[in-house]
């Protein structure tokens, strides 16, 4: 067996190279914390706090109800919920009865929901009252037997509930009395009929526990099957790479539960290690900013667009952020310029730390590499987590490249997925065993590693523009544009071109007060000419008030690509 190179081991500071991982289930990891800190607060939701003891009691009650409903070991339960208490109880209860939690976005379109329910072969689903219609419309096309309907109002304190019903609650369509659903309260009451002493099902490290969805390396939606061990290992790695963490520390959980980042880092890493989650059900930059200050949060995690939005909020003027111990950015690459701007913002608001960029894929739950606290290298996404290995190879081969050379990023370690659901071909393509005896994830991402083991992310292999035979990486151009004082944010796409194959187009969101006129465009193009190779120059800059975002808050460059393609098709039709 050949040896895996680990040049980063001398630069990990007080982070260990190896950890001793908990071998039980996700629920058992959380239950251990409830035994140790029963009266500590596990999570806060819209002003109401829940202790670890109370949370575990509710999870057990929920598990008994699932058992009464007939959920058997291995059954899939779809959870289409925002970050709220019922979603937490259901997530761990499914784990406790030996089921698999199929996590989906509640704002998905009907056809997408139908796809997720059928692909996972779910028999039970839980969603909020406001999404009931979507489920009802497609129910007959799926194998769903039970739909459980929860409501945000049921998780609120009495005073907040009254206000909620006058505002948000009024907009929610009433579900017909005879609708074939089980309401949350009825569902939880079913636990009384659970005579099974053995409603707990033994589940261990390697057992499948969660399905998350991702475009994967090919862009088609795939279910990623993750185990108890994947999630529990991540929790231990997150704490190991943040030695300043203490039980009781507060993490703002605004990233959604159907996303590895939200579920893995913001929720399970906290609840399995004694932290406290501040659950944000509907994300807006404003609500986020308010909670950071109100709860004096110690940790926040988000995508770059979130930090960019916080910079623009007048309500952050004078806010005291001195309680922060960790600010993490992931899910998309953080431009060097945005990092500089946000680090200054943190400093101006009394924080003594800087943004630490991480990197990961849903195939490894989420993050598997993070900027250490003691060394920062410009443009780097940091060092691998304990027991996590990264190597750079010639794309799609096992041929390792020398330090500094750009190739495909491969990952190995305890958070690597079990498989793509019902897709052995894709699984075999993405998970490959090498001569070193390890199973590596082929990420389809491009990057390099320096001699100290620091990783540099260069962009997705798939997100590359080829113009007149030259490779252009949109992320690099976006970095350049974002550095201009008039630019709030940019997105670069390739537009089909008969002569060049693709030509480069820029979409720009200007800072407030900057006129979106020809002069500004000229100035930006002149600026690009100074910084960009001739072949990579944008042929046009289009100004937008807002850039489209994906469900997770990244800039949705595909939406812009599709718009351009549609425009070209319409023009071609007119000419014909």
VENVENQUI-V139981 format. One record per run of one state. SS is the DSSP state (~ for helix, > for strand, _ for the rest). FROM is the first residue (numbers start at 1). TO is the last residue. If there is no record, write none. Layout:
((SS;FROM;TO) (SS;FROM;TO))
This chain:
((_;1;6) (~;7;11) (_;12;25) (~;26;36) (_;37;40) (>;41;45) (_;46;47) (>;48;51) (~;52;69) (_;70;75) (>;76;80) (_;81;84) (~;85;96) (_;97;99) (>;100;103) (_;104;109) (~;110;120) (_;121;123) (>;124;128) (~;129;141) (_;142;145) (>;146;150) (_;151;151) (~;152;155) (_;156;157) (~;158;166) (_;167;167) (~;168;171) (_;172;181) (>;182;183) (~;184;193) (_;194;207) (>;208;214) (_;215;221) (>;222;227) (~;228;240) (_;241;249) (>;250;253) (_;254;259) (~;260;271) (_;272;275) (>;276;279) (_;280;284) (~;285;294) (_;295;298) (>;299;302) (_;303;303) (~;304;311) (_;312;313) (~;314;316) (_;317;325) (>;326;329) (_;330;335) (~;336;348) (_;349;354) (>;355;360) (_;361;361) (~;362;364) (_;365;366) (>;367;370) (_;371;381) (>;382;384) (_;385;388) (>;389;393) (_;394;399) (>;400;400) (_;401;406) (>;407;412) (_;413;418) (>;419;420) (_;421;423) (~;424;430) (>;431;433) (_;434;438) (>;439;449) (_;450;454) (>;455;460) (_;461;464) (>;465;467) (_;468;469) (>;470;472) (_;473;473) (~;474;482) (_;483;486) (>;487;497) (_;498;500) (>;501;510) (_;511;517) (~;518;531) (_;532;533) (~;534;536) (_;537;539) (>;540;543) (_;544;548) (>;549;549) (_;550;554) (>;555;555) (_;556;556) (~;557;575) (_;576;576))
